[in-house]
Amino acid sequence: MKRFGSVGFVFLSLFLSPPLVAIEITDDLGVTSSFAIPPQRVISLLPSLTETVCVLKQCQKLVGVDRYSNWPASIKSLPIVGGGLDPNIEAIAMLKPDVVLVGKSSRATDRLRSLGIKVLTFDVKDYRSTQLAITKIALILGLPDKEAELIWQNIISQVSLITASLPKNSQGMRVYFEVSNTPFGAGESSFIGETLSRLKVTNIIPSSLGPFPKLNPEFIVRENPNLIMLGYTANENLSARPGWNKIQAVSQQRICSFSPEEIDVLSRPSPRIPEAAQIMANCLIAQTSK
C-alpha cells in the first residue's frame, strides 16, 4: 500500500476542502461589495449602525466610530473619527478598516472608496430598513442566517408586549411628536410614527405629509392633540405659542419631555426600538393616569 507523506496529506486536505465562498452584499445605494472573509476591522459612522453591530454581539470588531455613537458604553474607548457628514478621512485610513459602515447622507463615501476602502451605505429610516440593515450587517460579519431573523423577531415581540401592558384608555389618544421647535413633527410614515402606531395611539400627522414634515403651527392647533411628546431638549413654554393655550394637551399639561439619553434612543432607527417604545409607553402611562 502506498503511503502519503505529511506533505501529501496537506495537499489532499486542501484538494478536498470546499473552496471559500466570497460574501457579497449590495448596499442601499446599489453598490455590491465582495469579502473573501468576514471583516475583522469595522468602522461605523452612524450611531444606529454602531448599535446594530453591537446588538449582533460583534462590538469587538469595531475599531472606530463617529462622534455621536455612544451606546453601548464599551465603545466609548474607541477612536472617534469625526461625524457621519464630516469624517476624518486620514484617521479612518490609519485604522486600516476592512469596511466602513455609513449612512446615506454621508459625503465621505467616494473619498473612502478612492483610497481602496470598502464602504457599505445604509438608508436606515424605518422599521423595514432597520430590519434590512440588521440582516445585511449580520451577513457580512459571517453570522448564521437565522441570527438576524431571531433578533428582529425579538424586537417586534418586545414592542408587542409593551403595547399589551398599556392601559386601555391610552388607545386612540391623539399624539403630536415634535422633533424640533421649528416646528418639525414625526409623521405616521417615520420610524417614530411606526412605533406610535404599534402602541395603538393616533398620530395627528398623516403619512401623506411625509416622515418629518415642517408644519404650520395652526395645523397643530387645529388637530388639537391630547398629548405632546417633545423629542428634543426643550426649555420652552408651549402655552406661549400663539393659540397653543387652546390645545388640550397644553391646557391640561399633558406634555412629555425626555432626557438626552432618552432622546438618543427615540431619534435612532436601530435595534433599540423596544427601548424607544418603552419610553413612549412610560409617557402614555403617566399622562393617562392624570
N, C-alpha and C positions, 0 to 999 in steps of 0.2 A: 504494500500500500504506500502510495506517495504521501510524504508528509510536507505540510506547509511550514515554512519558517515564520518568524514573527512578522516580517515584512509582508509575507503572503497573506497572513491573517488580516493585517491592517488594510491591504489592498482589497481583499474580498469584502471586508466590512464596509469600506467606502463604496464599493461597487453595488452592494446590496442595499445600502441605506437609501431611503427615498430622498429625492432632491429637495432642497429648500425651496419653499414657495414664497415668493415675494408678497408682501402685504400692499395692496393697492387701495387708496382711498381718494374719493373725489370730494373736494370741499364745497362750500356753499357758493363759491364763485365759478364752479365747474372745472376747476383745475385738479387734475389727477396726479398724485404723488405716489411713488413706489418706495417701499422699505424692505431691504433684504432681511433684516431682523427688526424686532420691535425697538423703537427709540429708547435709549437709556438716559439721554440728557435732553430734558424738555424745558422750554421757556414758555410761560404763559403771559400774554399781555392783556388779559381781560379777567376780572375777578370771577365771573361766572364759570369761565373755563378752568381757572385755578381750582375752584371749588369742585368742579367735575372730576378733575384728575385725582383730587384727594378723596372724594367720596368713593371712587373706584379703588381706593387703597394703594395709590401709586404716587403718593406725595414724595417719596424718596427719590423719584426720578426728576423732580423739579430742581433746576439749577439757577433759576432766576424768575422774577415776577415783576409785574407793573406796580406802580406806587400805590394803587388803590386796592390791590389784593391784600386782605387782612384776616382771612379765615382759611383753614384753622390756625391756631396760634403757632403751630410748628413751622409755618412758612415765614414767620416774621424775622427769622435769622438769615433768610436767603438774600442774595444780592438783588437790589432794586434797579431795574434798567429803564426807568422813566415811565411815561404813561402810554396808554394804548395808541393815542394820537401822536405823541411826540417821544417815541422811544429813543434811547441812546444806542444807535446802531453799532458804534465801536464797542460799547460794553457788551452788547449781545454777542458780537463776533468773537470777543475774547473768551467768552464762556463756552465756545465751541458746541453749540446745541445740535442735536440730531434733528430737531424740529422745533419750530416756533408756532404757538397757537395764538391767533389774533382774531379780533372782531372785524366785522365787515367794514366798519368806518376807519380802520387803521390806514394811515398813509405810508406805512413802512414796508408794505408787502413787496413792492417792486425792488426797492433798495436792498432788502434782505436777500431776495432771490438772485439779484445781480452778483451777490457775494458767494453764491452757491449754497446758501442756507435754505433748507426746505421749510416752507410756510404752509400752514393749513388755516384757512379763513372760515369762520363760523358766523352766521347771521342768527344769533340767538335772541329771539324776541317774544316767544310764546311757548305754550306747553309742547306743541309738536316739535318745534325747532330745538327745544331743550332736550327732549327725548332723543332726537336725531344726533345731537352733539354728544350725549352720553354714549350712544351706540357707536358712533364713529371713533371717538377717543378710546373707548374700550377696545375696538378693533385694532387700532394702530399700536396700542400698548400690549397687544398679544394676549388679551384676556379671553377666557372661554366665551362662546357665543351667547350663552344664557345669562352671563353676568350682568350685562346692561339691562336685559329684559327684567330680571328679578329686581334690580334696583328701581326701575321705573314702576313696576307693579307695586312695590312697597311704598313709593312716593304717593301714588294715587290712593292706595288703601289708607294711608295715614290721613290724607285730606278728607276722605270719606268718613273716617272715624271722628275727626274734628267736627265735621258738619253734623253728624249724628248727636254730638254732645251739646249742641246749641239749644237754647230754649225755643219753644215753638213760636213765641211772639217775636223772634228775630227774623223769621221768614217773611220775605216780601218787603222788608224795610227798604226805603228809598235812600241810597247811599251816594254821596259825592266824594270821590277820592281825588284830592288836589295834589298834583306833583310839583307845582311851583305857583307862587302868588301872582303870576303874570296876568290871568291865571291859565295854566295848562292843567287838564284833567286826564285821568286814566279812563279810557273808553272801554266798552264791552269787549272789543277785539284785542285789547292789550293783555299781557300775562297777568297783570293786576286785576283786570276786568274778568278774566277767566276764573281766577281764584274767588272773586266776589260771587260769580255765578254759581260756582260749586258750593259756596256757603249759603246758597239759596236766598240771596238778597237781590234787590233790583238796583242796577247801576243807572243813574239818571242820564248817562252819556251813551247814546246808541252807537252801535258798531259803524253805522253809516258816516259818523263824524271822524272815523279813524282811531288808531290806538291811543294817541296822546294829543288831542286837538287843543289849540288855543281857543278859549271860549270868551264869548261876550258875557260879562258879569250878569247882564239882565237875563240871560238864558238860565243861569243857576238860580236866580231869584224866582223866575217863572216855574222852574221844575220843583222848587220847594222841597229839598231833601229832608228826610227825618234825621239823618246822621251825616256828619262830615268827618272824613279822615284826612289828615294832613301828612303827606309823605315827604316832608322836608322840615328843616329846623325853622320853626315859626315863632316869632315873638309878637305877632300882630293881633290886634283886637278885631275879629271879624265883624263884629256889630258896627264898627266904624265905617265899613264899606257902604257906599250908597245903596240903600234899600235892603241891605242884608239883615237888618234887625227884624224884618218880616219873615225871614226864613225860619221854619220850625226848628231846624237843628241849632240855629244860632240863638233864637229866643229861649229855647229850653236847655241851652248849653250841652247839647249832645255832640260834642266835638272831641275827637281823639287825636292827640299828638303823640309822637313816638321819640324814643331815644335815638341818638346817632347810630348805635349798633342795630337797633330795630329797623331803622330807615335803610341801612345797608341791605338787610335781608329782604325787605319789601321791594327794593328797587332793582333786584337782580333776578333775572330768569335763570335759575340754577337748580341743582338738586335739593336745595334747601327750601323748595316750595312749601313743604309741610310746615316748616317753621314760620314762614310768612303767613300761611293760613291760620296758624295758631295765634299769631299776633293780632290779626284781624278779628279772629273769634273772641279773643280776650276783650277787645274793644266792644264788640257786639254784646257780649255778656254784661259788661259794665254799664253800657248805655241802656239796655233793655230793663235793667234792674232798677232804674231810677223811677 
